[in-house]
Amino acid sequence: MRGIALSVSLMLVALSVVAVAPAAAQTPAPPATPTPAPTPAPAPAPSTGGAAYGVVFQPTSPGLVAQFVNGVAYAPEQAPDAVKQAIWAANQIVGLPYRMGGGHKLTFLDTAYDCSGTVSFALHGAALLARPRDSSSFLRYGQAGKGTWITIYTNSGHAFVVIAGLRLDTSAAGDPSGLSGPRWRPNLRSTRGYKARHPVGL
């Protein structure tokens, strides 16, 4: 009997070892590493000066007055952003020929510009004008009188604009170059017979 009991005990021990072995072999898998969230795409760069036309040339100069350099205008660093944008936009059409009615398409884009088309182009580049205007309609633009930064001089036959102290005009009046078409002029001209208007706040 003692031998039988010993045999039974050995069998039970063996069975216990066999039952425990598979459990020990089932090592739990390591926790899954979470997948990182995709990196969001960077936001698009903000529009630059003359945003309506995709202008990238943005010359500036210290101070409060625009500078005339090699035919283009350098915007004053201390000017409001709208003033800078108007200057940078106008630089894009400087040197183009004059043509009556030029610049009066709804897109403002043209191959030649007249006086009010030139003024319209600059103002639209600064988001200050939604549609081109002729010189007569500029008599009702914005507010009456000179502006701090931008002043439009207009009558029924001609319009030009002074931005940060620099004149943008298709007329060569007072300009020694004598060249017509949209250009920055190195000096001012008589404003007799013109009405002064300016964008609200500028």
C-alpha positions as CSV (number, residue, x, y, z in Angstrom):
1,M,0.0,0.0,0.0
2,R,2.8,2.3,0.9
3,G,4.3,1.7,-2.6
4,I,1.0,2.5,-4.3
5,A,0.6,5.7,-2.3
6,L,4.1,6.7,-3.3
7,S,3.4,6.1,-6.9
8,V,0.2,8.1,-6.8
9,S,2.0,11.0,-5.1
10,L,4.7,11.0,-7.8
11,M,2.0,11.1,-10.5
12,L,0.2,14.0,-8.9
13,V,3.5,16.0,-8.6
14,A,4.2,15.3,-12.3
15,L,0.8,16.4,-13.4
16,S,1.2,19.6,-11.4
17,V,4.5,20.4,-13.1
18,V,2.9,19.7,-16.5
19,A,0.0,22.0,-15.7
20,V,2.2,24.8,-14.5
21,A,4.7,24.7,-17.3
22,P,2.3,26.0,-20.1
23,A,1.1,28.8,-17.9
24,A,4.7,29.9,-17.2
25,A,5.4,29.8,-21.0
26,Q,2.6,32.2,-21.7
27,T,4.6,35.4,-21.0
28,P,2.3,38.4,-21.5
29,A,3.2,40.5,-24.6
30,P,4.6,44.0,-23.9
31,P,2.0,46.8,-24.2
32,A,1.7,48.2,-27.7
33,T,3.5,51.5,-28.3
34,P,0.8,54.1,-29.3
35,T,1.2,55.5,-32.8
36,P,2.0,59.2,-32.8
37,A,-0.6,61.5,-34.3
38,P,0.4,62.9,-37.7
39,T,2.1,66.3,-37.6
40,P,-0.3,68.9,-39.0
41,A,0.8,70.7,-42.1
42,P,2.3,74.2,-41.4
43,A,-0.1,77.1,-42.0
44,P,0.3,79.0,-45.2
45,A,2.5,82.0,-45.1
46,P,0.7,85.3,-44.8
47,S,0.2,87.5,-47.9
48,T,2.9,90.1,-48.4
49,G,2.6,93.7,-49.4
50,G,0.4,94.4,-52.3
51,A,-1.4,91.2,-51.4
52,A,-4.0,91.5,-54.1
53,Y,-1.3,91.0,-56.7
54,G,1.1,88.6,-54.9
55,V,3.8,91.2,-54.5
56,V,7.1,89.9,-53.1
57,F,9.4,92.9,-53.5
58,Q,9.1,94.8,-50.3
59,P,11.7,97.6,-50.1
60,T,11.6,99.7,-46.9
61,S,13.6,102.7,-45.6
62,P,13.9,104.1,-42.0
63,G,11.6,106.8,-40.9
64,L,8.1,108.2,-41.9
65,V,8.6,109.3,-45.5
66,A,8.9,107.1,-48.6
67,Q,12.1,107.2,-50.5
68,F,12.6,107.4,-54.3
69,V,15.3,104.9,-55.3
70,N,16.1,104.0,-58.9
71,G,12.6,104.7,-60.0
72,V,10.8,102.7,-57.3
73,A,9.5,103.7,-53.9
74,Y,10.8,102.4,-50.6
75,A,8.1,102.3,-48.0
76,P,8.8,103.9,-44.6
77,E,9.3,101.3,-41.9
78,Q,7.1,103.2,-39.5
79,A,4.1,103.5,-41.8
80,P,0.9,101.5,-41.3
81,D,0.8,98.2,-43.2
82,A,-1.8,99.5,-45.7
83,V,0.5,102.3,-46.7
84,K,3.4,99.9,-47.3
85,Q,1.1,97.6,-49.4
86,A,-0.1,100.5,-51.5
87,I,3.5,101.5,-52.2
88,W,4.7,98.0,-53.0
89,A,1.7,97.4,-55.2
90,A,2.3,100.6,-57.2
91,N,5.9,99.6,-57.7
92,Q,4.6,96.7,-59.9
93,I,3.3,99.0,-62.6
94,V,5.9,101.8,-62.5
95,G,7.3,102.3,-66.1
96,L,4.3,100.9,-67.9
97,P,2.9,103.0,-70.7
98,Y,-0.1,105.4,-70.4
99,R,-3.4,104.5,-72.1
100,M,-6.7,106.1,-71.6
101,G,-9.0,103.6,-69.8
102,G,-6.0,101.4,-68.8
103,G,-6.3,99.7,-65.4
104,H,-10.1,99.8,-65.3
105,K,-10.7,96.0,-65.6
106,L,-12.3,94.4,-62.7
107,T,-9.0,92.5,-62.0
108,F,-7.1,95.9,-62.0
109,L,-4.5,94.1,-64.1
110,D,-3.5,95.6,-67.5
111,T,-0.6,96.4,-69.8
112,A,-1.0,100.1,-69.6
113,Y,-2.7,102.5,-67.1
114,D,-4.3,105.9,-67.1
115,C,-4.2,108.3,-64.2
116,S,-7.2,107.0,-62.2
117,G,-6.3,103.4,-63.1
118,T,-2.9,103.9,-61.5
119,V,-4.4,105.4,-58.3
120,S,-6.9,102.5,-58.3
121,F,-4.2,99.9,-58.6
122,A,-2.3,101.2,-55.7
123,L,-5.3,101.5,-53.4
124,H,-6.6,98.1,-54.3
125,G,-3.2,96.6,-53.5
126,A,-3.7,97.9,-50.0
127,A,-7.3,96.6,-49.8
128,L,-8.6,100.2,-49.8
129,L,-10.6,99.9,-53.0
130,A,-12.8,97.1,-54.4
131,R,-13.4,98.4,-57.9
132,P,-11.4,100.8,-60.2
133,R,-12.6,104.4,-60.2
134,D,-12.3,107.2,-62.7
135,S,-11.1,110.6,-61.6
136,S,-14.6,112.0,-61.2
137,S,-15.7,109.2,-58.9
138,F,-12.7,109.7,-56.7
139,L,-14.3,113.1,-55.8
140,R,-16.6,110.9,-53.6
141,Y,-14.0,108.5,-52.3
142,G,-13.2,108.2,-48.6
143,Q,-13.1,111.4,-46.6
144,A,-12.5,115.0,-47.7
145,G,-9.2,116.7,-47.1
146,K,-5.6,115.6,-46.9
147,G,-4.8,112.3,-45.2
148,T,-2.0,111.6,-42.8
149,W,-0.4,109.0,-45.1
150,I,-2.4,108.9,-48.3
151,T,-3.9,111.8,-50.2
152,I,-5.7,111.6,-53.6
153,Y,-5.8,114.7,-55.6
154,T,-8.6,114.6,-58.2
155,N,-10.9,116.5,-60.5
156,S,-13.0,115.6,-63.5
157,G,-10.0,115.3,-65.8
158,H,-7.1,113.9,-63.8
159,A,-6.1,112.1,-60.5
160,F,-2.9,111.4,-58.8
161,V,-1.9,110.3,-55.3
162,V,0.7,111.2,-52.7
163,I,1.6,108.3,-50.5
164,A,3.9,108.8,-47.5
165,G,5.2,112.0,-49.1
166,L,5.9,110.6,-52.5
167,R,3.8,111.3,-55.6
168,L,2.5,108.6,-57.9
169,D,1.3,110.2,-61.1
170,T,0.9,109.4,-64.9
171,S,1.6,113.1,-65.7
172,A,5.2,114.3,-65.9
173,A,4.2,117.8,-64.6
174,G,7.1,119.1,-62.6
175,D,9.2,115.9,-63.3
176,P,12.5,116.6,-65.2
177,S,12.3,113.2,-66.8
178,G,9.3,114.3,-68.9
179,L,8.2,110.6,-69.0
180,S,4.4,109.8,-68.9
181,G,2.7,106.7,-67.6
182,P,2.5,105.4,-64.0
183,R,5.7,106.6,-62.2
184,W,6.8,107.8,-58.8
185,R,7.8,111.5,-59.3
186,P,10.8,112.9,-57.4
187,N,8.9,116.1,-56.6
188,L,5.4,117.3,-55.8
189,R,3.3,119.4,-58.1
190,S,0.7,122.2,-57.9
191,T,-2.6,120.9,-56.5
192,R,-4.6,124.0,-57.6
193,G,-7.9,123.0,-59.1
194,Y,-7.9,119.6,-57.4
195,K,-10.0,118.2,-54.5
196,A,-8.1,116.3,-51.8
197,R,-9.6,113.0,-50.5
198,H,-8.1,110.3,-48.4
199,P,-8.9,106.8,-47.1
200,V,-10.6,106.7,-43.8
201,G,-8.1,106.4,-41.0
202,L,-5.1,107.2,-43.3
